[in-house]
Amino acid sequence: MFTVCLRYGKDRHEAEEILQEGFIRVFSSLHQFRNEGSLEGWIRRVIVTTALQRFRSRPPLHAVLTFQPDESGGVMEEELIESRLGAKELLVLVQKLPSVYRAVFNLYVFEGYRHKEIAGLLNISEGTSKSNLYDARQWLKEKIKKGDHQPVPKKKFL
Amino acid sequence: MSTDLHDIDDLFRDGIEEHREPVPALVWEGISNDLDKKQAHYYRHKYYRTKMAALFLLVICLAGGTYVAFQPSADPGESSSKTKSNTVTGKPAREFSSKSPQKEGDQPGSNTSKYLQQSNTEGPEAAVPAKLPDANEAPVEQSLPANATILRAKDVLPGITTSHQPASAGSKKKNLNKVSANTSVAGNRNVSRKKQDNNSMVSINPADPNNSVKPVASPDPGFSRLTITPRYFTVPVFDLQALTATHRSILPQSAAAPARSGLRNTHVFSLSVFAAPNLSFDHLEDDARLAGPGQNRQDIHRRENEHVSFSGGVIADYGLTEKISIQAGLTITSSSNTISPGVVYARPDNNGHTRYELHCSSGTVYISPKGTIQPAAGDSAKTSGTSVRLTYVGIPAGVSFRIKTGRLSFYPGLGVGLNILASGKTTTGLSSPNGNEITTAPVSGLKPAYMEGQIGVGMEYDLGNRISVGIRPTARMALTPINKETPVRSFQNFLSVQAGVRLRF
C-alpha cells in the first residue's frame, strides 16, 4: 500500500501522510467491509479515496506541462532505457507530475478507471481527463527519453 | 516497449506495481497514536442517537414516575362525597361541636329533632337522624360511634333536604345497613341534648307508626338508643354544591380542593411569553464523500467557538384534562459562533464566480471582497476572524403533564419543533489586495428547515387566578442536520432555560 501512496503523493513525506490517514480510516471503517471482495482491494480503495480527498481539498492549481523537443537527437535506445529505469526511478517520475496529471495518470493506468469515472472523481470534465492523460504520457516519454529526472514541470495559473 | 514508448502505460504498470517499499516505523507509530484518539472519539459519536433516544425515554419515565408519585391519593372523604349524597365526611370536632345541652322539660316536638350526628370514625360515615330525648318520655337509648358530635341542622340547612317517603326495599336495606354500621361501632354514648329548632331538617316522630325509629327505655335518662326497624326511613339528602357554596368550612379540604382545581385546570386555554438564553453544543458528523483534510469535524471543532444564543416566543397551551395539556407556538432562535483567523483560498463557486471559500460547521461561505481587485483561482487571503449568525423561526408542538402542589406546579413535557431558516450570514474581517475590510456573506449549504426534539421540566408559581410565572430548563436536540452537501453535517443542540409569564383565559 505504501507504493500506492508513493504514486499519489508528490514526495515520500506526503505518501507517508496518505498512508497514515488511509490506514486510520481503514481501521475506523473496518466494520463497513462486507466480505464481498478481497480485503486488500478494499484497503486499496480506501487509500486511493484518501489520496483523492487530499487532492480535492487543495486550492485548484491548474498546471500546464511544457514540452521542449530534444533537438540534439540523443534519444536513448530502448534496451538502455529499460535497463536503467527501475521502480524507484519510475516512481520519481510519477511524483514529479503535477497533482491533477498524477491523479489522472494513476487512476487510468493503475486503478483502471475510465475517463468518465475519473471526471466524476476529480470533479473535472471528461475532455480534461483525456487531455491530462495525454499530456502526462507525453511528458513522461520525454523525460524517459532524455533520462532527465531532475526538472520539475512548470506550473502556471490559469 | 516500442521504440516511441507507446506502451508507456505498461512500462509504469509493470515497473511499479510489484514494487515494495518498507514503511517507516514512524508511520505505524503515528497510526497507533491516532487510532487511540479516534477510537475514543468514534465510540463517543457512534451511539449519539441511541444516547439521545435513551435520554428521551429516561425523562419520560421520570416524568411519568413523578406524575404517579405526586398524584393525590384516594381520599375517603372525597370518594364518599362523590358517591353518595347523604353522607358527609369527618370534620374537626370543634366545627361540629354541640351547643349547650337541651334543658330538661323542653317540649318534645313532633318534628323537632334537628340534629345531625356526624362521625369522625373511620369507615362509612353517615348522617344519622336522631330524635331529641324527652324528659317525659322514656329515655331513648341511641347507639353512636366514638367521637360523635352533633351538628345543628341550621348550620347546614341550605344544603340539606329531607326525603320522607317510604323507602324501597333495596334502598331501605341499604340505608339501614349504613345506619347500623355507624351505630354499632361504639355502643351507647351520651348524646348532648339540643334545643328544639323549628328549622327542622330531619324529623323522626316516635308517635308515627310508620317511623322506623322507636324509643327504647333506658335506665339512664341521659342515654338514648335508637332501635330501627325496616319500615319507613327518613333519608337526609345533602346537596354538596350548595354546601360548598354556603358552608365551605364544614367540608374537609380534601373534598373541596380537587373539584376546585379540576374546574380551573380542565380545558383551560393559556398563553405564555418566554425568553431564554441557550447554551449551544453542536454535534458534527463528517460526510464520508466530501470530508477531507481541513474539512472535517475535528478541524472545525478546533477553529470554531460557540457563543450563548437566545430564543424567545409565544406558546399557546390548551388543557385536555386536569393534568395533560398540549402546546404549540411560535419561537425565534438566534445562535452565533466565531471562526478563528486563518487563510482562505479563492475558487469558483457553483455559479462560476471566483471567490474566497471558507468552510464552517454551518456550510460554505463564499467571500467577495468589496474592492475592485477580485481574486483569481488559487489566490489566498487572510481572515482576521469570522462570526456566523443563524436565525430560525420555530414552530414547536408538544404535550406536558402538570403536577400541582398549591400555588407551585411542575410540568414535565416533550415535543418536536420545526425550525425554518430565517437568515444565515457571516461577517468576516478580510486582508486582501484591496486592504483590510469587513465583508458579509450568506452561508451556502444550509437546509431551509430542520426538525428538533424538545424535552424539559418546568416550574411555575401562580401569582393569581389568571397569571403565573415560571422557568423551564429545556433540552433541544436536532433530529436532522441543518445543512446538506457539505463536508460536515451539523446538528444544532441547545440547553436553554426559558423564563416567562403565563396568562390563563
Chai-1 contact restraints between the chains, C-beta under 6 A:
chainA,res_idxA,chainB,res_idxB,connection_type,confidence,min_distance_angstrom,max_distance_angstrom,comment,restraint_id
A,F2,B,E21,contact,1.0,0.0,6.0,A-B,restraint_1
A,F2,B,V23,contact,1.0,0.0,6.0,A-B,restraint_2
A,T3,B,H19,contact,1.0,0.0,6.0,A-B,restraint_3
A,T3,B,E21,contact,1.0,0.0,6.0,A-B,restraint_4
A,E16,B,V27,contact,1.0,0.0,6.0,A-B,restraint_5
A,L19,B,V27,contact,1.0,0.0,6.0,A-B,restraint_6
A,Q20,B,V27,contact,1.0,0.0,6.0,A-B,restraint_7
A,Q20,B,G30,contact,1.0,0.0,6.0,A-B,restraint_8
A,Q20,B,I31,contact,1.0,0.0,6.0,A-B,restraint_9
A,F23,B,I31,contact,1.0,0.0,6.0,A-B,restraint_10
A,I24,B,I31,contact,1.0,0.0,6.0,A-B,restraint_11
A,I24,B,D34,contact,1.0,0.0,6.0,A-B,restraint_12
A,I24,B,L35,contact,1.0,0.0,6.0,A-B,restraint_13
A,I24,B,K38,contact,1.0,0.0,6.0,A-B,restraint_14
A,F27,B,L35,contact,1.0,0.0,6.0,A-B,restraint_15
A,S28,B,K38,contact,1.0,0.0,6.0,A-B,restraint_16
A,S28,B,Y42,contact,1.0,0.0,6.0,A-B,restraint_17
A,Q53,B,G292,contact,1.0,0.0,6.0,A-B,restraint_18
A,R54,B,P293,contact,1.0,0.0,6.0,A-B,restraint_19
A,S57,B,G292,contact,1.0,0.0,6.0,A-B,restraint_20
A,S57,B,P293,contact,1.0,0.0,6.0,A-B,restraint_21
A,S57,B,G294,contact,1.0,0.0,6.0,A-B,restraint_22
A,P59,B,Y345,contact,1.0,0.0,6.0,A-B,restraint_23
A,P59,B,G378,contact,1.0,0.0,6.0,A-B,restraint_24
A,P60,B,R347,contact,1.0,0.0,6.0,A-B,restraint_25
A,P60,B,A377,contact,1.0,0.0,6.0,A-B,restraint_26
A,L61,B,G378,contact,1.0,0.0,6.0,A-B,restraint_27
A,E78,B,M1,contact,1.0,0.0,6.0,A-B,restraint_28
A,E78,B,T3,contact,1.0,0.0,6.0,A-B,restraint_29
A,A87,B,G15,contact,1.0,0.0,6.0,A-B,restraint_30
A,A87,B,I16,contact,1.0,0.0,6.0,A-B,restraint_31
A,A87,B,H19,contact,1.0,0.0,6.0,A-B,restraint_32
A,L90,B,F12,contact,1.0,0.0,6.0,A-B,restraint_33
A,L90,B,G15,contact,1.0,0.0,6.0,A-B,restraint_34
A,L90,B,I16,contact,1.0,0.0,6.0,A-B,restraint_35
A,V109,B,D9,contact,1.0,0.0,6.0,A-B,restraint_36
A,V109,B,F12,contact,1.0,0.0,6.0,A-B,restraint_37
A,V109,B,R13,contact,1.0,0.0,6.0,A-B,restraint_38
A,R137,B,I8,contact,1.0,0.0,6.0,A-B,restraint_39
A,L140,B,I8,contact,1.0,0.0,6.0,A-B,restraint_40
A,K141,B,L5,contact,1.0,0.0,6.0,A-B,restraint_41
A,K141,B,I8,contact,1.0,0.0,6.0,A-B,restraint_42
A,F157,B,G378,contact,1.0,0.0,6.0,A-B,restraint_43
